[in-house]
Amino acid sequence: MRITDELALPAAPSGISARPRRHRATPRQREQMAVLEIGSLRDDVDVLAACVARASACIHVTVWIDDRCLVRGTSADTPPPVPVHWIVGTYACGASLADIADDLRHERQERERAWQLD
């Protein structure tokens, strides 16, 4: 018997896969990993701010705006897979609607200056 044979794992019984099972996310984990489609930066800023405030009522939400000016969010527990300069802010329960609207309005003005928003 060779050493490699001694270290080999025993064969799996017939009908059972020898592959390891993949971890399945719980419903709560899937909810946290989900990306929220909030709207477009071309939409009314107050409506966008209300959507962010509603989403942040139960979880901390990190909001970002992509290159197509789509406003998106995800749980602050899972960092968004986006460049840092896209991130507008992270909002918690009780975040001021006016503050959220100001952040989005500022980002809209920056994008208009950069000719990314017509």
N, CA, C and O atoms as CSV, one atom per row, in Angstrom:
chain,resi,resn,atom,element,x,y,z
A,1,MET,N,N,0.856,-1.181,0.000
A,1,MET,CA,C,0.000,0.000,0.000
A,1,MET,C,C,0.894,1.233,0.000
A,1,MET,O,O,1.836,1.345,0.784
A,2,ARG,N,N,0.578,2.131,-0.879
A,2,ARG,CA,C,1.351,3.363,-0.952
A,2,ARG,C,C,0.823,4.363,0.066
A,2,ARG,O,O,-0.302,4.242,0.552
A,3,ILE,N,N,1.662,5.360,0.383
A,3,ILE,CA,C,1.264,6.384,1.363
A,3,ILE,C,C,0.046,7.147,0.872
A,3,ILE,O,O,-0.845,7.472,1.656
A,4,THR,N,N,0.006,7.433,-0.413
A,4,THR,CA,C,-1.132,8.187,-0.940
A,4,THR,C,C,-2.431,7.413,-0.763
A,4,THR,O,O,-3.483,8.018,-0.554
A,5,ASP,N,N,-2.376,6.093,-0.842
A,5,ASP,CA,C,-3.584,5.293,-0.636
A,5,ASP,C,C,-4.046,5.346,0.817
A,5,ASP,O,O,-5.245,5.347,1.094
A,6,GLU,N,N,-3.095,5.389,1.736
A,6,GLU,CA,C,-3.451,5.449,3.149
A,6,GLU,C,C,-4.124,6.769,3.509
A,6,GLU,O,O,-4.994,6.819,4.379
A,7,LEU,N,N,-3.709,7.844,2.824
A,7,LEU,CA,C,-4.254,9.164,3.129
A,7,LEU,C,C,-5.531,9.475,2.360
A,7,LEU,O,O,-6.220,10.452,2.651
A,8,ALA,N,N,-5.835,8.652,1.394
A,8,ALA,CA,C,-7.020,8.916,0.581
A,8,ALA,C,C,-8.283,8.743,1.423
A,8,ALA,O,O,-8.340,7.914,2.330
A,9,LEU,N,N,-9.270,9.533,1.102
A,9,LEU,CA,C,-10.554,9.420,1.795
A,9,LEU,C,C,-11.266,8.156,1.351
A,9,LEU,O,O,-11.125,7.744,0.199
A,10,PRO,N,N,-12.015,7.543,2.223
A,10,PRO,CA,C,-12.755,6.350,1.811
A,10,PRO,C,C,-13.806,6.717,0.771
A,10,PRO,O,O,-14.309,7.839,0.745
A,11,ALA,N,N,-14.119,5.773,-0.063
A,11,ALA,CA,C,-15.115,6.004,-1.108
A,11,ALA,C,C,-16.481,6.220,-0.473
A,11,ALA,O,O,-16.813,5.621,0.551
A,12,ALA,N,N,-17.253,7.077,-1.096
A,12,ALA,CA,C,-18.602,7.343,-0.597
A,12,ALA,C,C,-19.505,6.169,-0.948
A,12,ALA,O,O,-19.330,5.547,-1.995
A,13,PRO,N,N,-20.467,5.861,-0.088
A,13,PRO,CA,C,-21.415,4.788,-0.412
A,13,PRO,C,C,-22.149,5.111,-1.706
A,13,PRO,O,O,-22.291,6.279,-2.066
A,14,SER,N,N,-22.607,4.098,-2.393
A,14,SER,CA,C,-23.289,4.320,-3.666
A,14,SER,C,C,-24.524,5.194,-3.459
A,14,SER,O,O,-25.251,5.059,-2.475
A,15,GLY,N,N,-24.734,6.083,-4.406
A,15,GLY,CA,C,-25.885,6.981,-4.346
A,15,GLY,C,C,-25.646,8.247,-3.553
A,15,GLY,O,O,-26.524,9.107,-3.495
A,16,ILE,N,N,-24.483,8.384,-2.940
A,16,ILE,CA,C,-24.163,9.587,-2.172
A,16,ILE,C,C,-23.004,10.293,-2.852
A,16,ILE,O,O,-21.978,9.674,-3.136
A,17,SER,N,N,-23.153,11.538,-3.105
A,17,SER,CA,C,-22.101,12.312,-3.758
A,17,SER,C,C,-20.950,12.554,-2.793
A,17,SER,O,O,-21.163,12.855,-1.618
A,18,ALA,N,N,-19.729,12.420,-3.300
A,18,ALA,CA,C,-18.546,12.657,-2.472
A,18,ALA,C,C,-18.184,14.138,-2.423
A,18,ALA,O,O,-17.315,14.542,-1.650
A,19,ARG,N,N,-18.844,14.939,-3.240
A,19,ARG,CA,C,-18.553,16.371,-3.247
A,19,ARG,C,C,-19.080,17.017,-1.978
A,19,ARG,O,O,-20.143,16.640,-1.484
A,20,PRO,N,N,-18.346,17.991,-1.444
A,20,PRO,CA,C,-18.856,18.683,-0.252
A,20,PRO,C,C,-20.077,19.521,-0.609
A,20,PRO,O,O,-20.189,20.039,-1.721
A,21,ARG,N,N,-20.976,19.644,0.336
A,21,ARG,CA,C,-22.179,20.451,0.111
A,21,ARG,C,C,-21.834,21.924,0.185
A,21,ARG,O,O,-21.032,22.350,1.016
A,22,ARG,N,N,-22.439,22.678,-0.677
A,22,ARG,CA,C,-22.245,24.122,-0.641
A,22,ARG,C,C,-23.095,24.717,0.458
A,22,ARG,O,O,-24.189,24.239,0.757
A,23,HIS,N,N,-22.564,25.777,1.055
A,23,HIS,CA,C,-23.309,26.482,2.091
A,23,HIS,C,C,-24.496,27.184,1.446
A,23,HIS,O,O,-24.338,27.887,0.448
A,24,ARG,N,N,-25.654,27.003,1.999
A,24,ARG,CA,C,-26.850,27.690,1.502
A,24,ARG,C,C,-27.163,28.843,2.438
A,24,ARG,O,O,-27.200,28.687,3.659
A,25,ALA,N,N,-27.382,29.985,1.847
A,25,ALA,CA,C,-27.669,31.179,2.637
A,25,ALA,C,C,-29.062,31.076,3.246
A,25,ALA,O,O,-29.986,30.550,2.626
A,26,THR,N,N,-29.197,31.576,4.441
A,26,THR,CA,C,-30.500,31.631,5.095
A,26,THR,C,C,-31.305,32.759,4.459
A,26,THR,O,O,-30.727,33.626,3.803
A,27,PRO,N,N,-32.612,32.769,4.634
A,27,PRO,CA,C,-33.403,33.871,4.076
A,27,PRO,C,C,-32.918,35.237,4.555
A,27,PRO,O,O,-32.923,36.198,3.786
A,28,ARG,N,N,-32.505,35.333,5.803
A,28,ARG,CA,C,-31.989,36.612,6.316
A,28,ARG,C,C,-30.706,37.006,5.598
A,28,ARG,O,O,-30.521,38.179,5.276
A,29,GLN,N,N,-29.816,36.050,5.342
A,29,GLN,CA,C,-28.585,36.352,4.632
A,29,GLN,C,C,-28.875,36.773,3.202
A,29,GLN,O,O,-28.244,37.697,2.689
A,30,ARG,N,N,-29.825,36.107,2.551
A,30,ARG,CA,C,-30.181,36.499,1.183
A,30,ARG,C,C,-30.745,37.910,1.163
A,30,ARG,O,O,-30.456,38.686,0.252
A,31,GLU,N,N,-31.547,38.241,2.163
A,31,GLU,CA,C,-32.117,39.588,2.256
A,31,GLU,C,C,-31.007,40.619,2.416
A,31,GLU,O,O,-31.058,41.688,1.808
A,32,GLN,N,N,-30.010,40.303,3.227
A,32,GLN,CA,C,-28.926,41.241,3.458
A,32,GLN,C,C,-28.054,41.405,2.222
A,32,GLN,O,O,-27.507,42.483,1.989
A,33,MET,N,N,-27.919,40.346,1.426
A,33,MET,CA,C,-27.072,40.416,0.250
A,33,MET,C,C,-27.785,41.044,-0.940
A,33,MET,O,O,-27.140,41.416,-1.919
A,34,ALA,N,N,-29.085,41.165,-0.870
A,34,ALA,CA,C,-29.860,41.663,-1.994
A,34,ALA,C,C,-29.544,43.123,-2.274
A,34,ALA,O,O,-29.318,43.917,-1.361
A,35,VAL,N,N,-29.533,43.450,-3.535
A,35,VAL,CA,C,-29.318,44.830,-3.953
A,35,VAL,C,C,-30.681,45.464,-4.193
A,35,VAL,O,O,-31.512,44.913,-4.916
A,36,LEU,N,N,-30.905,46.607,-3.591
A,36,LEU,CA,C,-32.167,47.326,-3.743
A,36,LEU,C,C,-32.085,48.228,-4.965
A,36,LEU,O,O,-31.149,49.016,-5.097
A,37,GLU,N,N,-33.047,48.116,-5.844
A,37,GLU,CA,C,-33.150,49.013,-6.994
A,37,GLU,C,C,-34.006,50.189,-6.546
A,37,GLU,O,O,-35.228,50.071,-6.465
A,38,ILE,N,N,-33.379,51.317,-6.257
A,38,ILE,CA,C,-34.099,52.454,-5.684
A,38,ILE,C,C,-34.695,53.340,-6.763
A,38,ILE,O,O,-35.831,53.791,-6.623
A,39,GLY,N,N,-33.972,53.596,-7.819
A,39,GLY,CA,C,-34.478,54.430,-8.896
A,39,GLY,C,C,-33.353,54.996,-9.729
A,39,GLY,O,O,-32.236,54.480,-9.727
A,40,SER,N,N,-33.661,56.067,-10.443
A,40,SER,CA,C,-32.678,56.741,-11.283
A,40,SER,C,C,-32.409,58.126,-10.711
A,40,SER,O,O,-33.288,58.743,-10.109
A,41,LEU,N,N,-31.192,58.605,-10.905
A,41,LEU,CA,C,-30.844,59.935,-10.419
A,41,LEU,C,C,-31.645,61.011,-11.144
A,41,LEU,O,O,-31.725,62.149,-10.680
A,42,ARG,N,N,-32.234,60.655,-12.272
A,42,ARG,CA,C,-33.072,61.595,-13.021
A,42,ARG,C,C,-34.447,61.772,-12.360
A,42,ARG,O,O,-35.156,62.737,-12.644
A,43,ASP,N,N,-34.816,60.840,-11.483
A,43,ASP,CA,C,-36.103,60.914,-10.774
A,43,ASP,C,C,-36.074,62.046,-9.751
A,43,ASP,O,O,-35.021,62.615,-9.462
A,44,ASP,N,N,-37.240,62.357,-9.214
A,44,ASP,CA,C,-37.358,63.388,-8.184
A,44,ASP,C,C,-36.549,62.978,-6.955
A,44,ASP,O,O,-36.703,61.869,-6.444
A,45,VAL,N,N,-35.688,63.877,-6.486
A,45,VAL,CA,C,-34.792,63.587,-5.364
A,45,VAL,C,C,-35.579,63.280,-4.094
A,45,VAL,O,O,-35.178,62.409,-3.322
A,46,ASP,N,N,-36.675,63.968,-3.866
A,46,ASP,CA,C,-37.467,63.722,-2.659
A,46,ASP,C,C,-38.082,62.317,-2.657
A,46,ASP,O,O,-38.184,61.682,-1.608
A,47,VAL,N,N,-38.487,61.841,-3.831
A,47,VAL,CA,C,-39.031,60.485,-3.942
A,47,VAL,C,C,-37.928,59.459,-3.683
A,47,VAL,O,O,-38.147,58.470,-2.983
A,48,LEU,N,N,-36.736,59.698,-4.250
A,48,LEU,CA,C,-35.602,58.801,-4.008
A,48,LEU,C,C,-35.244,58.766,-2.525
A,48,LEU,O,O,-34.994,57.699,-1.964
A,49,ALA,N,N,-35.221,59.944,-1.895
A,49,ALA,CA,C,-34.887,60.019,-0.468
A,49,ALA,C,C,-35.910,59.258,0.372
A,49,ALA,O,O,-35.546,58.599,1.346
A,50,ALA,N,N,-37.182,59.345,0.001
A,50,ALA,CA,C,-38.219,58.611,0.731
A,50,ALA,C,C,-38.025,57.099,0.580
A,50,ALA,O,O,-38.238,56.347,1.531
A,51,CYS,N,N,-37.623,56.659,-0.610
A,51,CYS,CA,C,-37.359,55.228,-0.823
A,51,CYS,C,C,-36.182,54.759,0.022
A,51,CYS,O,O,-36.228,53.672,0.599
A,52,VAL,N,N,-35.124,55.571,0.102
A,52,VAL,CA,C,-33.960,55.222,0.920
A,52,VAL,C,C,-34.361,55.183,2.392
A,52,VAL,O,O,-33.970,54.269,3.119
A,53,ALA,N,N,-35.138,56.170,2.832
A,53,ALA,CA,C,-35.574,56.216,4.233
A,53,ALA,C,C,-36.440,55.008,4.576
A,53,ALA,O,O,-36.330,54.451,5.669
A,54,ARG,N,N,-37.297,54.608,3.649
A,54,ARG,CA,C,-38.149,53.439,3.884
A,54,ARG,C,C,-37.294,52.166,3.982
A,54,ARG,O,O,-37.553,51.300,4.818
A,55,ALA,N,N,-36.272,52.064,3.120
A,55,ALA,CA,C,-35.388,50.886,3.163
A,55,ALA,C,C,-34.547,50.865,4.429
A,55,ALA,O,O,-34.257,49.796,4.966
A,56,SER,N,N,-34.152,52.046,4.911
A,56,SER,CA,C,-33.289,52.103,6.094
A,56,SER,C,C,-34.081,52.007,7.396
A,56,SER,O,O,-33.498,52.091,8.478
A,57,ALA,N,N,-35.395,51.832,7.308
A,57,ALA,CA,C,-36.202,51.708,8.524
A,57,ALA,C,C,-35.899,50.406,9.263
A,57,ALA,O,O,-36.050,50.339,10.483
A,58,CYS,N,N,-35.473,49.372,8.534
A,58,CYS,CA,C,-35.227,48.081,9.194
A,58,CYS,C,C,-33.763,47.647,9.152
A,58,CYS,O,O,-33.358,46.818,9.967
A,59,ILE,N,N,-32.959,48.175,8.233
A,59,ILE,CA,C,-31.537,47.824,8.165
A,59,ILE,C,C,-30.729,49.073,7.828
A,59,ILE,O,O,-31.279,50.043,7.308
A,60,HIS,N,N,-29.441,49.056,8.118
A,60,HIS,CA,C,-28.551,50.123,7.660
A,60,HIS,C,C,-28.349,49.915,6.162
A,60,HIS,O,O,-28.047,48.805,5.724
A,61,VAL,N,N,-28.511,50.970,5.381
A,61,VAL,CA,C,-28.436,50.858,3.929
A,61,VAL,C,C,-27.281,51.703,3.406
A,61,VAL,O,O,-27.167,52.886,3.726
A,62,THR,N,N,-26.424,51.081,2.595
A,62,THR,CA,C,-25.386,51.813,1.876
A,62,THR,C,C,-25.929,52.090,0.486
A,62,THR,O,O,-26.340,51.171,-0.223
A,63,VAL,N,N,-25.929,53.367,0.094
A,63,VAL,CA,C,-26.496,53.790,-1.181
A,63,VAL,C,C,-25.366,54.197,-2.114
A,63,VAL,O,O,-24.416,54.864,-1.704
A,64,TRP,N,N,-25.480,53.789,-3.367
A,64,TRP,CA,C,-24.506,54.217,-4.368
A,64,TRP,C,C,-25.214,54.503,-5.679
A,64,TRP,O,O,-26.358,54.099,-5.889
A,65,ILE,N,N,-24.509,55.209,-6.561
A,65,ILE,CA,C,-25.034,55.551,-7.881
A,65,ILE,C,C,-24.031,55.041,-8.901
A,65,ILE,O,O,-22.855,55.405,-8.858
A,66,ASP,N,N,-24.494,54.199,-9.818
A,66,ASP,CA,C,-23.566,53.620,-10.787
A,66,ASP,C,C,-23.347,54.556,-11.973
A,66,ASP,O,O,-23.857,55.676,-11.988
A,67,ASP,N,N,-22.585,54.092,-12.965
A,67,ASP,CA,C,-22.244,54.921,-14.125
A,67,ASP,C,C,-23.447,55.255,-14.992
A,67,ASP,O,O,-23.406,56.219,-15.757
A,68,ARG,N,N,-24.512,54.478,-14.885
A,68,ARG,CA,C,-25.726,54.765,-15.650
A,68,ARG,C,C,-26.703,55.620,-14.854
A,68,ARG,O,O,-27.857,55.787,-15.248
A,69,CYS,N,N,-26.232,56.162,-13.726
A,69,CYS,CA,C,-27.016,57.033,-12.839
A,69,CYS,C,C,-28.198,56.310,-12.197
A,69,CYS,O,O,-29.215,56.930,-11.884
A,70,LEU,N,N,-28.065,55.010,-12.003
A,70,LEU,CA,C,-29.079,54.250,-11.276
A,70,LEU,C,C,-28.719,54.252,-9.801
A,70,LEU,O,O,-27.581,53.971,-9.426
A,71,VAL,N,N,-29.700,54.571,-8.971
A,71,VAL,CA,C,-29.501,54.629,-7.524
A,71,VAL,C,C,-29.824,53.248,-6.963
A,71,VAL,O,O,-30.916,52.717,-7.170
A,72,ARG,N,N,-28.857,52.678,-6.251
A,72,ARG,CA,C,-29.018,51.339,-5.697
A,72,ARG,C,C,-28.586,51.334,-4.244
A,72,ARG,O,O,-27.925,52.265,-3.784
A,73,GLY,N,N,-28.951,50.303,-3.530
A,73,GLY,CA,C,-28.564,50.186,-2.132
A,73,GLY,C,C,-28.428,48.736,-1.727
A,73,GLY,O,O,-28.934,47.835,-2.396
A,74,THR,N,N,-27.739,48.527,-0.625
A,74,THR,CA,C,-27.597,47.198,-0.049
A,74,THR,C,C,-27.387,47.346,1.444
A,74,THR,O,O,-27.124,48.443,1.936
A,75,SER,N,N,-27.501,46.258,2.152
A,75,SER,CA,C,-27.270,46.280,3.591
A,75,SER,C,C,-25.850,46.739,3.871
A,75,SER,O,O,-24.915,46.355,3.169
A,76,ALA,N,N,-25.691,47.557,4.893
A,76,ALA,CA,C,-24.360,48.051,5.242
A,76,ALA,C,C,-23.478,46.939,5.785
A,76,ALA,O,O,-22.258,47.091,5.846
A,77,ASP,N,N,-24.084,45.814,6.181
A,77,ASP,CA,C,-23.304,44.675,6.669
A,77,ASP,C,C,-22.494,44.029,5.559
A,77,ASP,O,O,-21.415,43.490,5.803
A,78,THR,N,N,-23.015,44.084,4.337
A,78,THR,CA,C,-22.310,43.514,3.192
A,78,THR,C,C,-21.849,44.658,2.311
A,78,THR,O,O,-22.681,45.314,1.683
A,79,PRO,N,N,-20.549,44.921,2.242
A,79,PRO,CA,C,-20.079,46.048,1.443
A,79,PRO,C,C,-20.442,45.855,-0.026
A,79,PRO,O,O,-20.307,44.754,-0.561
A,80,PRO,N,N,-20.897,46.910,-0.673
A,80,PRO,CA,C,-21.293,46.774,-2.069
A,80,PRO,C,C,-20.072,46.532,-2.951
A,80,PRO,O,O,-18.999,47.078,-2.696
A,81,PRO,N,N,-20.235,45.721,-3.978
A,81,PRO,CA,C,-19.119,45.440,-4.882
A,81,PRO,C,C,-18.969,46.540,-5.929
A,81,PRO,O,O,-19.046,46.277,-7.129
A,82,VAL,N,N,-18.757,47.753,-5.477
A,82,VAL,CA,C,-18.678,48.900,-6.386
A,82,VAL,C,C,-17.464,49.753,-6.030
A,82,VAL,O,O,-16.931,49.650,-4.925
A,83,PRO,N,N,-17.023,50.603,-6.976
A,83,PRO,CA,C,-15.936,51.533,-6.644
A,83,PRO,C,C,-16.368,52.502,-5.544
A,83,PRO,O,O,-17.543,52.855,-5.441
A,84,VAL,N,N,-15.422,52.919,-4.741
A,84,VAL,CA,C,-15.722,53.776,-3.588
A,84,VAL,C,C,-16.337,55.104,-4.022
A,84,VAL,O,O,-17.197,55.636,-3.320
A,85,HIS,N,N,-15.918,55.648,-5.156
A,85,HIS,CA,C,-16.439,56.956,-5.560
A,85,HIS,C,C,-17.905,56.908,-5.979
A,85,HIS,O,O,-18.511,57.962,-6.175
A,86,TRP,N,N,-18.491,55.734,-6.122
A,86,TRP,CA,C,-19.917,55.633,-6.419
A,86,TRP,C,C,-20.766,55.775,-5.166
A,86,TRP,O,O,-21.947,56.107,-5.267
A,87,ILE,N,N,-20.206,55.537,-3.999
A,87,ILE,CA,C,-20.998,55.477,-2.765
A,87,ILE,C,C,-21.438,56.874,-2.331
A,87,ILE,O,O,-20.621,57.789,-2.225
A,88,VAL,N,N,-22.731,57.025,-2.082
A,88,VAL,CA,C,-23.307,58.292,-1.629
A,88,VAL,C,C,-23.252,58.368,-0.115
A,88,VAL,O,O,-22.875,59.403,0.436
A,89,GLY,N,N,-23.621,57.292,0.569
A,89,GLY,CA,C,-23.607,57.288,2.029
A,89,GLY,C,C,-24.257,56.042,2.588
A,89,GLY,O,O,-24.839,55.235,1.863
A,90,THR,N,N,-24.142,55.910,3.899
A,90,THR,CA,C,-24.793,54.817,4.623
A,90,THR,C,C,-25.799,55.435,5.578
A,90,THR,O,O,-25.467,56.346,6.336
A,91,TYR,N,N,-27.016,54.944,5.542
A,91,TYR,CA,C,-28.100,55.532,6.314
A,91,TYR,C,C,-28.702,54.487,7.246
A,91,TYR,O,O,-28.870,53.325,6.878
A,92,ALA,N,N,-29.018,54.925,8.451
A,92,ALA,CA,C,-29.596,54.042,9.469
A,92,ALA,C,C,-31.036,54.459,9.737
A,92,ALA,O,O,-31.516,55.467,9.219
A,93,CYS,N,N,-31.695,53.680,10.538
A,93,CYS,CA,C,-33.057,53.992,10.943
A,93,CYS,C,C,-33.086,55.366,11.606
A,93,CYS,O,O,-32.271,55.652,12.483
A,94,GLY,N,N,-33.996,56.190,11.201
A,94,GLY,CA,C,-34.105,57.526,11.768
A,94,GLY,C,C,-33.284,58.568,11.034
A,94,GLY,O,O,-33.204,59.714,11.477
A,95,ALA,N,N,-32.669,58.191,9.913
A,95,ALA,CA,C,-31.901,59.169,9.137
A,95,ALA,C,C,-32.848,60.244,8.614
A,95,ALA,O,O,-33.965,59.958,8.185
A,96,SER,N,N,-32.382,61.466,8.660
A,96,SER,CA,C,-33.202,62.596,8.245
A,96,SER,C,C,-33.467,62.541,6.743
A,96,SER,O,O,-32.549,62.379,5.939
A,97,LEU,N,N,-34.742,62.677,6.384
A,97,LEU,CA,C,-35.124,62.690,4.977
A,97,LEU,C,C,-34.447,63.845,4.251
A,97,LEU,O,O,-34.043,63.701,3.097
A,98,ALA,N,N,-34.320,64.982,4.914
A,98,ALA,CA,C,-33.672,66.149,4.309
A,98,ALA,C,C,-32.188,65.887,4.051
A,98,ALA,O,O,-31.655,66.307,3.024
A,99,ASP,N,N,-31.518,65.197,4.976
A,99,ASP,CA,C,-30.095,64.886,4.789
A,99,ASP,C,C,-29.883,63.934,3.616
A,99,ASP,O,O,-28.958,64.109,2.823
A,100,ILE,N,N,-30.737,62.939,3.513
A,100,ILE,CA,C,-30.636,61.993,2.397
A,100,ILE,C,C,-30.873,62.723,1.083
A,100,ILE,O,O,-30.138,62.520,0.116
A,101,ALA,N,N,-31.903,63.577,1.044
A,101,ALA,CA,C,-32.206,64.336,-0.168
A,101,ALA,C,C,-31.055,65.269,-0.526
A,101,ALA,O,O,-30.728,65.409,-1.704
A,102,ASP,N,N,-30.434,65.908,0.462
A,102,ASP,CA,C,-29.290,66.787,0.195
A,102,ASP,C,C,-28.121,66.013,-0.397
A,102,ASP,O,O,-27.475,66.480,-1.336
A,103,ASP,N,N,-27.845,64.828,0.149
A,103,ASP,CA,C,-26.755,64.005,-0.391
A,103,ASP,C,C,-27.020,63.618,-1.842
A,103,ASP,O,O,-26.124,63.688,-2.684
A,104,LEU,N,N,-28.255,63.210,-2.130
A,104,LEU,CA,C,-28.606,62.832,-3.497
A,104,LEU,C,C,-28.595,64.039,-4.431
A,104,LEU,O,O,-28.153,63.941,-5.575
A,105,ARG,N,N,-29.080,65.172,-3.941
A,105,ARG,CA,C,-29.076,66.396,-4.743
A,105,ARG,C,C,-27.646,66.822,-5.079
A,105,ARG,O,O,-27.357,67.221,-6.207
A,106,HIS,N,N,-26.753,66.733,-4.084
A,106,HIS,CA,C,-25.345,67.078,-4.309
A,106,HIS,C,C,-24.732,66.154,-5.370
A,106,HIS,O,O,-24.002,66.604,-6.254
A,107,GLU,N,N,-25.036,64.878,-5.267
A,107,GLU,CA,C,-24.496,63.920,-6.244
A,107,GLU,C,C,-25.044,64.196,-7.637
A,107,GLU,O,O,-24.325,64.054,-8.626
A,108,ARG,N,N,-26.318,64.590,-7.722
A,108,ARG,CA,C,-26.902,64.935,-9.022
A,108,ARG,C,C,-26.190,66.136,-9.626
A,108,ARG,O,O,-25.884,66.140,-10.819
A,109,GLN,N,N,-25.921,67.162,-8.810
A,109,GLN,CA,C,-25.213,68.345,-9.310
A,109,GLN,C,C,-23.807,67.992,-9.786
A,109,GLN,O,O,-23.351,68.504,-10.809
A,110,GLU,N,N,-23.118,67.119,-9.048
A,110,GLU,CA,C,-21.774,66.694,-9.460
A,110,GLU,C,C,-21.822,65.955,-10.794
A,110,GLU,O,O,-20.967,66.165,-11.654
A,111,ARG,N,N,-22.805,65.102,-10.964
A,111,ARG,CA,C,-22.924,64.352,-12.221
A,111,ARG,C,C,-23.291,65.275,-13.377
A,111,ARG,O,O,-22.827,65.076,-14.500
A,112,GLU,N,N,-24.124,66.290,-13.110
A,112,GLU,CA,C,-24.468,67.239,-14.169
A,112,GLU,C,C,-23.243,68.031,-14.600
A,112,GLU,O,O,-23.055,68.288,-15.790
A,113,ARG,N,N,-22.404,68.421,-13.635
A,113,ARG,CA,C,-21.167,69.131,-13.965
A,113,ARG,C,C,-20.221,68.255,-14.782
A,113,ARG,O,O,-19.515,68.745,-15.663
A,114,ALA,N,N,-20.211,66.986,-14.489
A,114,ALA,CA,C,-19.315,66.062,-15.186
A,114,ALA,C,C,-19.934,65.551,-16.500
A,114,ALA,O,O,-19.360,64.678,-17.152
A,115,TRP,N,N,-21.071,66.077,-16.880
A,115,TRP,CA,C,-21.767,65.730,-18.119
A,115,TRP,C,C,-22.195,64.266,-18.141
A,115,TRP,O,O,-22.338,63.683,-19.215
A,116,GLN,N,N,-22.396,63.679,-16.996
A,116,GLN,CA,C,-22.845,62.292,-16.957
A,116,GLN,C,C,-24.363,62.192,-16.875
A,116,GLN,O,O,-24.931,61.112,-17.033
A,117,LEU,N,N,-24.999,63.301,-16.633
A,117,LEU,CA,C,-26.451,63.310,-16.498
A,117,LEU,C,C,-26.985,64.413,-17.385
A,117,LEU,O,O,-26.588,65.571,-17.253
A,118,ASP,N,N,-27.882,64.061,-18.287
A,118,ASP,CA,C,-28.433,65.091,-19.180
A,118,ASP,C,C,-29.807,65.515,-18.770
A,118,ASP,O,O,-30.407,66.373,-19.417
